[in-house]
Amino acid sequence: MNQADSLKLSAGLEALGWQTAENERDSSLVVINTCSVRQHAEDRAYSHLGRLRKQKESGLKIQIAVMGCMVGPKTDELSKRFPYVDAWARPQEFDPILQLAESISEAPEGELGILSSILNRDISRTYARPEGVSAFIPVVHGCDKFCTYCIVPLRRGRERSRSVEDIMHEIKWLADRDIKEVTLLGQTVEAYGHDLPDSPTLATLFEEIENINGIKRVRFLTSYPKDMTDEIISSVAQSSKVCEHFNIPVQSGSNSMLGRMRRGYMVEDFENRVEKIRTLMPNASIATDVIVGCPGETQSEFQETVDLLEKINFNTIHVAAYSPRPGTYADRKMDDDIPKEIKKERLQIIEAIHAESSGNINSLVVGNQVEVLVETLAGHQGMGRTRGGVIVHFSPNGEKIAAGELVLVEITSATAWSLKGHVANTLSLAVV
Ligand code: SF4
């Protein structure tokens, strides 16, 4: 989501006559797009700001703007703490930065400066093409769920869906510029459309994209088990472009822990969704997210998570250790009572389960052919991804191929993180 926001802002700045600089020292304006999901991400933003402060104090003429999840509805405290920051902008609220850009007298040449000041700052239909063959498309902003540990709804606000027309306009614009794959984004992407007239759904978007020439693959994330309807799962199964690749965070395998997280579903509901997916798409790739060490997580609750992960056999498990986020319910009302060493130990146990399940699943395709969307080609090496999102390094095997093409790659070796192979000449397809 942040990558998409950064690109959107850069499109807006380009429309005002700005260009991307090679490095910070050559810049008039530096924008830091921040993430607050975990303390570590925020710490990185703080240390970057510290470096910029020193550069500014040593005479470098730069303006600094901070955008993204670190910026809440009130910026007074932030402004006091970081007086050298010139503009603050909440997620998707690009105006303060565009205003700052307009006010920097020495930056764009005079004519552009004058022009920019009379332009409408609405950049909803101003786009930038990302590098490569894939693009992120936010379809619904914000989140209405309020999980106790999560800062996102406090920073990104309530759910707001973009219109189908707006989304298709952007995807067509990207398709005309050789983008081959789009990933539809939402904090809970299946919530798309409930706030719009006629209530379109994610399945509506899938159907519309089916008709856009040039787009070869569609992905979507992140899923929320309760919003993932049978209709959406079936539409993935029926679509030729939508990859059978699901990112469904379970967060814990314990119903009591899920209750304290206020996730709004039980383990059984989650398993039911996985079963539905696997019934319709036996080879679907399923990834999940897990948080360990949440307030009060007992050893037996953690063990329930381990049991669930081993039972479901996920393609990918993203794991994080809990860190309190100021302002959340968990931070205000619950003790961060799991010692650091135990969080670390639990994290490592989950990482080991991921390495084993992912390694086992990937090894099953050795000797088979998989469909790969070519992302890069350098010398005699290509890189791309399977429909399930696994990275594939391959040799073109004498074939003339280009980035953006779909090719069949015969897999010769596998690890938990990637596959290796060469472009194949015959067809016997495996789905990963
Ligand atoms: Fe945060 Fe829960 Fe919303 Fe996900 S569903 S963004 S974890 S509040």
Residues whose N, C-alpha, C, O or C-beta is under 5 A from the ligand:
A	BS01	SF4	C143 K145 F146 C147 C150 V152 Q187
